[in-house]
Amino acid sequence: MPDPRRLFDAAERRLYLLRITAPARLTEPGVDVAAASAVVHGASAAVGDRVLGCALLIAGKVPRGA
């Protein structure tokens, strides 16, 4: 399995991209970029310290009548 820290790096890059391309969206009620960034950094550090693990879950839609 690839390094799960890459997932957190991607999340941080998305937050950075939003800061550049859609700053108004980040000021909407309920959006706390500082808290999101802190959670991403904390989770990445916990994975690096092997305190937190990561699992890949794949969901699919079951066709009707199956």
Buried (B, 14 or more C-beta within 10 A) or exposed (E): EEEBBEBBEEBBEEBEEBEEEEEEEEEEEEEEBEEBBEEBEEBBEBBEEEEEEBEEEEEEEEEEEE
